[in-house]
């Protein structure tokens, strides 16, 4: 859940459905119930705006981090549903890789090997 200017946004999570951007009505219904329980009248539930996208997610789960074969491009992608949880740590690790080559985070299995 997050306040986005004068709007209130929340995420249902990642769904592995190929290139399908259709909404799963039961998931949205449950999300409205939870938001209503948590936030009561703070949100206008009568005017929802749905949005869906295709996000980069690795099949095995862990993100892909580090240098890409193109010059001056580093990766921090593929987090999937855990992206908000992992984003700060992986961003710091990629910055440390770019700065001095040795992050504090154990990078085993996370580095792009092309």
N, C-alpha and C positions, 0 to 999 in steps of 0.2 A: 504494500500500500504506500502511496506517495502523493503529496500535494504537488500539482503541476500548475503553478500560477493560480488561476481561479478555478481550476479543475482538480478532480480527485482521480487518481489512476491506480489501477492494480493489475497484477499479472497473474494469469492462471498457471503458467509454466510451459514447459516444452512438451510437444506432442510429436512423436515420430510418425509422420504421415506422408513421406515423400514431399511432393510440391503442393500439397493440399493446404490452402489457407482458409478453409471453411471453419466456422465456429462449431464447437460441441456444446449444444444448448444445455445439457445437464450440468456441465462444468460451470457455465456462466450462471445458471440458476443457483447452484451451491455457493458460488462466489458472492452473489447478491445477498443470499441469506446470511453469510458470515459477515459481510460488510454492514448489513442492517443491524445485526446483533452488536457489533463492535462500535459502530458510529451513529446508530439511531437516526436522528433527523438531520445530521450534519451534511448529508448528501441528498441531492435530488435524484431519486431512483427512477423517476418517470421519464427522464431524458437521457438514457444511456447512449454513448457513442462507442461502437465496437471497432476494434482495430486488430489486424492480424498481420504477421510478417513471416518471412522465411529467415531463420537465423542460422548461423554457422554452428553446428554441433558435431563433435566427433562421435563416431559410432561407439567407441570404447569408453567414452566419458571424460577422460582428462583433457585439458586444453592443450593447444600447441603453442609453444613460446619460442622466442628467439629470432635470430637472423633468418631472412628469406634470401634466396639467391639473387634477387634484385638489390642493387646497391642502396644503402640508406633506408631499408625497409625492414622493420622487425614485426613479429607476430605476437598477438595476445588474443587468440581466438579459440572458439570451440568449447566454451565453458558449459553451454546448455543451461539447464535449470539451476545449476550451482553458480552461475555467473556473478550474481550479486554477492555471494558469500566469498568467492575466490578473487574477485576483481582487484581488490587493494593489494593483496599479497602477490598476485601474478604481475600486476603493473609495476610494483616495486622491483620484482625479480628481473623483469625485462629492462627496466631503467638501469639496474645494477649491471646487467650483462652489457648494455650499451656503454656504460660509463667506464667500467674497469674489468669486465669479463667474468666476474665471479660473484654470483648472487648468494645471499644467505640461505635462500630456499633450496632444498634438494631438488635438482632439476631432472633427476632420473626419470626417463619415460616422457618428458614434457618438451624436449628440444626437437625442432623440425630437423629431419635427417635427409629429406629430399631424395 
